[in-house]
């Protein structure tokens, strides 16, 4: 599972509904939602 930092909860959380995306500069990233508050979370991965 992917982890990302939730700004609203102020902690690292397991991403719910993770979706792999590619940024404009071709870097991979994961986007999803926080399981606690439902806020959108985002994490850029290593290329």
C-alpha positions in Angstrom: 0.0 0.0 0.0 1.1 3.5 -0.7 1.6 6.0 2.2 1.2 9.8 1.9 1.1 12.7 4.3 -2.3 14.1 5.1 -2.1 17.8 5.7 -5.4 17.9 7.6 -4.7 15.0 9.9 -0.9 16.0 10.2 0.3 12.4 9.9 1.3 9.7 7.4 -1.7 7.6 6.3 -2.3 4.6 4.0 -3.8 5.9 0.8 -7.4 4.8 0.0 -8.2 4.2 -3.7 -4.6 4.8 -4.9 -4.2 5.9 -8.5 -0.9 6.0 -10.3 -0.4 9.2 -12.2 2.4 10.7 -14.3 3.4 14.3 -13.9 4.2 16.6 -16.8 7.9 16.1 -16.2 7.4 12.3 -16.5 7.8 11.6 -12.8 5.5 8.9 -11.3 3.1 9.8 -8.4 0.3 8.3 -6.4 -3.0 10.1 -5.8 -5.8 9.1 -3.5 -7.8 9.9 -0.4 -7.2 9.9 3.4 -9.1 7.1 5.1 -9.7 9.2 8.3 -10.9 12.6 6.9 -11.5 12.0 3.2 -9.0 14.7 2.1 -7.2 14.2 -1.2 -3.6 13.1 -0.6 -0.7 13.0 -3.1 2.8 11.6 -3.1 5.6 11.9 -5.7 7.6 8.7 -6.1 11.2 8.1 -7.0 11.9 7.9 -10.7 
